[in-house]
Amino acid sequence: MKYLVTDDSKLARLSLIKSLTTCQEDAEIFQAENGELALEILKNEAVDVVFLDLTMPVMDGYTALPLLIEAKPSVKVIVVSADIQEQARLKVLNLGAIEHVKKPINPDKMKKILESLQ
């Protein structure tokens, strides 16, 4: 499977990638620093799953989420954010995310996420 990790924090991206590759060694992973770059990558690569932060410069996750789904309706978007308020969770689920999880994601949580995608 192909994954796109979108977060403005390089450290957050690397942490998520480490958890992802611990659970799935053969994962093909792309990275984006904001929603605009994520959208560009999604249009050019056969990405299956997007891990998306909410608070980013240029284009935030709230703006990017519906555009990513519009660009590729089959893509599964998992919001990974420090903002775990119920209002944020409901908003991203209504925008089309399949899950909203608190960052950081450890390998145990990643394993559960990947199993839910099957």
PyRosetta script that sets phi, psi and omega in degrees:
from pyrosetta import init, pose_from_sequence

init()
pose = pose_from_sequence("MKYLVTDDSKLARLSLIKSLTTCQEDAEIFQAENGELALEILKNEAVDVVFLDLTMPVMDGYTALPLLIEAKPSVKVIVVSADIQEQARLKVLNLGAIEHVKKPINPDKMKKILESLQ")
pose.set_psi(1, 155.0)
pose.set_omega(1, 178.6)
pose.set_phi(2, -110.4)
pose.set_psi(2, 134.8)
pose.set_omega(2, -176.4)
pose.set_phi(3, -123.6)
pose.set_psi(3, 149.3)
pose.set_omega(3, 174.4)
pose.set_phi(4, -124.3)
pose.set_psi(4, 118.8)
pose.set_omega(4, 179.7)
pose.set_phi(5, -102.2)
pose.set_psi(5, 117.3)
pose.set_omega(5, -175.0)
pose.set_phi(6, -118.9)
pose.set_psi(6, 112.7)
pose.set_omega(6, 179.2)
pose.set_phi(7, -161.9)
pose.set_psi(7, 140.1)
pose.set_omega(7, 179.6)
pose.set_phi(8, -74.1)
pose.set_psi(8, -17.1)
pose.set_omega(8, 178.7)
pose.set_phi(9, -90.6)
pose.set_psi(9, 117.4)
pose.set_omega(9, 178.5)
pose.set_phi(10, -60.9)
pose.set_psi(10, -39.6)
pose.set_omega(10, 179.2)
pose.set_phi(11, -61.6)
pose.set_psi(11, -42.9)
pose.set_omega(11, 178.2)
pose.set_phi(12, -64.2)
pose.set_psi(12, -41.1)
pose.set_omega(12, 177.8)
pose.set_phi(13, -61.7)
pose.set_psi(13, -46.9)
pose.set_omega(13, -178.5)
pose.set_phi(14, -64.7)
pose.set_psi(14, -36.8)
pose.set_omega(14, 177.9)
pose.set_phi(15, -64.4)
pose.set_psi(15, -44.8)
pose.set_omega(15, 179.2)
pose.set_phi(16, -65.7)
pose.set_psi(16, -41.8)
pose.set_omega(16, 179.4)
pose.set_phi(17, -62.8)
pose.set_psi(17, -39.8)
pose.set_omega(17, 178.5)
pose.set_phi(18, -61.2)
pose.set_psi(18, -45.1)
pose.set_omega(18, 178.0)
pose.set_phi(19, -63.4)
pose.set_psi(19, -40.5)
pose.set_omega(19, -179.0)
pose.set_phi(20, -65.1)
pose.set_psi(20, -46.3)
pose.set_omega(20, -178.2)
pose.set_phi(21, -73.5)
pose.set_psi(21, -21.7)
pose.set_omega(21, 173.7)
pose.set_phi(22, -66.1)
pose.set_psi(22, -36.3)
pose.set_omega(22, -178.1)
pose.set_phi(23, -89.2)
pose.set_psi(23, -27.8)
pose.set_omega(23, -177.6)
pose.set_phi(24, -143.8)
pose.set_psi(24, 93.4)
pose.set_omega(24, -173.6)
pose.set_phi(25, -62.3)
pose.set_psi(25, -30.9)
pose.set_omega(25, -176.0)
pose.set_phi(26, -93.1)
pose.set_psi(26, 15.6)
pose.set_omega(26, -179.2)
pose.set_phi(27, -65.5)
pose.set_psi(27, 136.9)
pose.set_omega(27, 172.9)
pose.set_phi(28, -97.7)
pose.set_psi(28, 122.2)
pose.set_omega(28, -170.0)
pose.set_phi(29, -123.9)
pose.set_psi(29, 131.4)
pose.set_omega(29, 173.8)
pose.set_phi(30, -110.6)
pose.set_psi(30, 156.7)
pose.set_omega(30, 179.7)
pose.set_phi(31, -128.8)
pose.set_psi(31, 145.6)
pose.set_omega(31, 175.0)
pose.set_phi(32, -139.6)
pose.set_psi(32, 145.7)
pose.set_omega(32, -178.2)
pose.set_phi(33, -91.8)
pose.set_psi(33, -11.0)
pose.set_omega(33, 179.4)
pose.set_phi(34, -161.3)
pose.set_psi(34, 172.0)
pose.set_omega(34, -176.5)
pose.set_phi(35, -63.2)
pose.set_psi(35, -33.5)
pose.set_omega(35, -179.9)
pose.set_phi(36, -64.7)
pose.set_psi(36, -45.3)
pose.set_omega(36, 177.4)
pose.set_phi(37, -66.3)
pose.set_psi(37, -37.5)
pose.set_omega(37, 178.2)
pose.set_phi(38, -60.1)
pose.set_psi(38, -43.8)
pose.set_omega(38, -179.9)
pose.set_phi(39, -62.9)
pose.set_psi(39, -40.9)
pose.set_omega(39, 178.6)
pose.set_phi(40, -63.3)
pose.set_psi(40, -45.0)
pose.set_omega(40, 179.3)
pose.set_phi(41, -64.2)
pose.set_psi(41, -43.8)
pose.set_omega(41, -178.5)
pose.set_phi(42, -60.1)
pose.set_psi(42, -35.8)
pose.set_omega(42, -179.4)
pose.set_phi(43, -72.2)
pose.set_psi(43, -22.6)
pose.set_omega(43, -175.6)
pose.set_phi(44, -107.2)
pose.set_psi(44, -11.8)
pose.set_omega(44, -177.3)
pose.set_phi(45, -128.2)
pose.set_psi(45, 152.0)
pose.set_omega(45, -179.6)
pose.set_phi(46, -85.3)
pose.set_psi(46, 66.7)
pose.set_omega(46, -178.3)
pose.set_phi(47, -76.7)
pose.set_psi(47, 135.8)
pose.set_omega(47, 178.7)
pose.set_phi(48, -95.9)
pose.set_psi(48, -38.0)
pose.set_omega(48, -174.4)
pose.set_phi(49, -135.5)
pose.set_psi(49, 135.0)
pose.set_omega(49, 175.4)
pose.set_phi(50, -115.3)
pose.set_psi(50, 127.0)
pose.set_omega(50, 169.5)
pose.set_phi(51, -97.2)
pose.set_psi(51, 121.7)
pose.set_omega(51, -167.8)
pose.set_phi(52, -128.0)
pose.set_psi(52, 122.9)
pose.set_omega(52, 172.2)
pose.set_phi(53, -78.8)
pose.set_psi(53, 159.9)
pose.set_omega(53, 179.9)
pose.set_phi(54, -94.9)
pose.set_psi(54, -43.3)
pose.set_omega(54, -174.1)
pose.set_phi(55, -97.8)
pose.set_psi(55, 104.4)
pose.set_omega(55, -179.4)
pose.set_phi(56, -146.5)
pose.set_psi(56, 153.8)
pose.set_omega(56, 174.7)
pose.set_phi(57, -74.9)
pose.set_psi(57, 172.6)
pose.set_omega(57, 178.0)
pose.set_phi(58, 68.5)
pose.set_psi(58, -67.1)
pose.set_omega(58, 175.1)
pose.set_phi(59, -142.8)
pose.set_psi(59, 118.6)
pose.set_omega(59, -177.9)
pose.set_phi(60, -80.0)
pose.set_psi(60, 173.0)
pose.set_omega(60, -177.0)
pose.set_phi(61, -65.3)
pose.set_psi(61, -35.2)
pose.set_omega(61, 179.2)
pose.set_phi(62, -62.2)
pose.set_psi(62, -39.1)
pose.set_omega(62, 179.4)
pose.set_phi(63, -75.3)
pose.set_psi(63, -41.8)
pose.set_omega(63, -175.7)
pose.set_phi(64, -70.1)
pose.set_psi(64, -36.3)
pose.set_omega(64, -173.1)
pose.set_phi(65, -51.4)
pose.set_psi(65, -56.7)
pose.set_omega(65, -179.4)
pose.set_phi(66, -66.3)
pose.set_psi(66, -29.1)
pose.set_omega(66, 178.8)
pose.set_phi(67, -70.4)
pose.set_psi(67, -37.2)
pose.set_omega(67, 177.2)
pose.set_phi(68, -63.8)
pose.set_psi(68, -43.8)
pose.set_omega(68, -179.5)
pose.set_phi(69, -69.1)
pose.set_psi(69, -36.3)
pose.set_omega(69, 176.8)
pose.set_phi(70, -64.6)
pose.set_psi(70, -40.8)
pose.set_omega(70, -178.9)
pose.set_phi(71, -68.9)
pose.set_psi(71, -34.8)
pose.set_omega(71, -179.9)
pose.set_phi(72, -146.4)
pose.set_psi(72, 89.6)
pose.set_omega(72, -175.2)
pose.set_phi(73, -56.5)
pose.set_psi(73, -24.5)
pose.set_omega(73, -178.1)
pose.set_phi(74, -83.0)
pose.set_psi(74, -9.4)
pose.set_omega(74, -177.1)
pose.set_phi(75, -69.0)
pose.set_psi(75, 142.8)
pose.set_omega(75, 177.2)
pose.set_phi(76, -103.6)
pose.set_psi(76, 125.3)
pose.set_omega(76, -178.3)
pose.set_phi(77, -110.7)
pose.set_psi(77, 126.1)
pose.set_omega(77, 176.4)
pose.set_phi(78, -115.7)
pose.set_psi(78, 117.1)
pose.set_omega(78, 178.7)
pose.set_phi(79, -81.2)
pose.set_psi(79, 128.6)
pose.set_omega(79, 178.1)
pose.set_phi(80, -121.9)
pose.set_psi(80, 110.1)
pose.set_omega(80, -171.7)
pose.set_phi(81, -145.8)
pose.set_psi(81, 154.8)
pose.set_omega(81, 172.5)
pose.set_phi(82, -77.1)
pose.set_psi(82, -19.7)
pose.set_omega(82, 178.6)
pose.set_phi(83, -80.8)
pose.set_psi(83, 100.9)
pose.set_omega(83, -176.9)
pose.set_phi(84, -109.2)
pose.set_psi(84, 19.8)
pose.set_omega(84, 177.5)
pose.set_phi(85, -64.7)
pose.set_psi(85, 146.0)
pose.set_omega(85, -179.0)
pose.set_phi(86, -57.2)
pose.set_psi(86, -38.5)
pose.set_omega(86, 179.6)
pose.set_phi(87, -61.0)
pose.set_psi(87, -42.5)
pose.set_omega(87, 178.3)
pose.set_phi(88, -66.0)
pose.set_psi(88, -44.3)
pose.set_omega(88, -179.8)
pose.set_phi(89, -59.0)
pose.set_psi(89, -48.3)
pose.set_omega(89, -179.5)
pose.set_phi(90, -63.6)
pose.set_psi(90, -39.8)
pose.set_omega(90, -179.2)
pose.set_phi(91, -61.8)
pose.set_psi(91, -47.4)
pose.set_omega(91, -177.6)
pose.set_phi(92, -70.0)
pose.set_psi(92, -34.0)
pose.set_omega(92, 176.3)
pose.set_phi(93, -65.6)
pose.set_psi(93, -39.4)
pose.set_omega(93, 177.2)
pose.set_phi(94, -67.7)
pose.set_psi(94, -28.0)
pose.set_omega(94, 178.1)
pose.set_phi(95, -80.8)
pose.set_psi(95, -9.3)
pose.set_omega(95, 174.5)
pose.set_phi(96, 120.2)
pose.set_psi(96, -1.0)
pose.set_omega(96, 176.6)
pose.set_phi(97, -66.0)
pose.set_psi(97, 146.4)
pose.set_omega(97, 178.6)
pose.set_phi(98, -90.0)
pose.set_psi(98, -17.2)
pose.set_omega(98, 179.2)
pose.set_phi(99, -158.9)
pose.set_psi(99, 153.5)
pose.set_omega(99, 176.5)
pose.set_phi(100, -129.5)
pose.set_psi(100, 114.0)
pose.set_omega(100, -177.4)
pose.set_phi(101, -124.8)
pose.set_psi(101, 152.0)
pose.set_omega(101, 179.5)
pose.set_phi(102, -78.7)
pose.set_psi(102, 136.8)
pose.set_omega(102, 174.9)
pose.set_phi(103, -89.3)
pose.set_psi(103, 152.8)
pose.set_omega(103, -0.1)
pose.set_phi(104, -81.2)
pose.set_psi(104, 161.2)
pose.set_omega(104, 178.2)
pose.set_phi(105, -101.5)
pose.set_psi(105, 119.9)
pose.set_omega(105, 176.7)
pose.set_phi(106, -86.3)
pose.set_psi(106, 167.9)
pose.set_omega(106, -177.8)
pose.set_phi(107, -57.1)
pose.set_psi(107, -35.4)
pose.set_omega(107, 178.9)
pose.set_phi(108, -63.6)
pose.set_psi(108, -44.6)
pose.set_omega(108, 178.8)
pose.set_phi(109, -67.1)
pose.set_psi(109, -39.4)
pose.set_omega(109, 179.2)
pose.set_phi(110, -61.8)
pose.set_psi(110, -41.9)
pose.set_omega(110, 179.5)
pose.set_phi(111, -58.6)
pose.set_psi(111, -43.3)
pose.set_omega(111, 178.4)
pose.set_phi(112, -64.3)
pose.set_psi(112, -39.9)
pose.set_omega(112, 178.7)
pose.set_phi(113, -63.0)
pose.set_psi(113, -48.7)
pose.set_omega(113, -179.0)
pose.set_phi(114, -63.0)
pose.set_psi(114, -38.5)
pose.set_omega(114, 176.7)
pose.set_phi(115, -64.3)
pose.set_psi(115, -35.2)
pose.set_omega(115, 179.7)
pose.set_phi(116, -69.4)
pose.set_psi(116, -20.2)
pose.set_omega(116, -179.7)
pose.set_phi(117, -80.8)
pose.set_psi(117, -16.5)
pose.set_omega(117, -176.7)
pose.set_phi(118, -69.0)
pose.dump_pdb("model.pdb")
